[in-house]
Amino acid sequence: MSEQQPPATIEQFYKFCAEKKFMAVRCKRCGTLHLPPKPICRECYSNEMEWVELSGRGKIVTYTVIHVAPTQFVDMAPYAVAIVELDEGVKITGQVRDAKPEELKIGMEVVVDFEEAQGEGWPPWPRYFFKPAK
């Protein structure tokens, strides 16, 4: 009997983040990776998905610096949000920390890291972020 896979949901993605695992779902039919996860493949429309762990390493494709932040991030402003292309080829948006905004560059190598769930509000899930690769 095969092992039951957790559902391909955002909630499950953040449960993996709590375990310090950066996960995507891969279509069993065509091999397309989906991040954020999706229950149906955007390429072949299959619903046969499996979770795979990603390296968490990638490069900044583009970024912006936020100066006027939402309430939950006001203490962090100014901070950077980037689109990162992971080594596996998928792109995802995330904050970039541990670097001043003026130090960021397109093509800069970054690695994912995690923090515990913060405060009240939705969603009270752990967060991932990127930091410069050493």
MOKACOR-V99659 format. One line per field, one symbol per residue. ss: DSSP state (A for helix, B for strand, O for the rest). phi: phi as a letter, one per 40 degrees, with the letter a starting at -180 (. if undefined). psi: psi as a letter, one per 40 degrees, with the letter a starting at -180 (. if undefined). A space follows every 50 residues. Layout:
BEGIN
ss = ???
phi = ???
psi = ???
END
This chain:
BEGIN
ss = OOOOOOOOOAAAAAAAAAOOOOBBBBBOOOOOBBOOOOOOOOOOOOOOBB BBBOOOBBBBBBBBBBOOOOAAAAAAOOBBBBBBBBOOOOBBBBBBBOOO AAAOOOOOBBBBBBBOOOOOOOOOOOBBBBBBOO
phi = .cccccccbcdcdcccdccgbcbbbbcccbgccbaccbcbcccbgcbcbb cbcccgbabccaabbcbbccdcbdccccabbbcbccdchcbacacbbgac dcccacgccbbcabbcdbfcgbccbcbbabadcc
psi = hihhiiigidddddddddefhhiiihhddeehihhiiiehhedeeiegii hihideiaihdiiihhdhiideedeeiiiihihhhideeiiiiiihifii deeiihehhiiiiiiiihaiiiifiiiiiiihi.
END
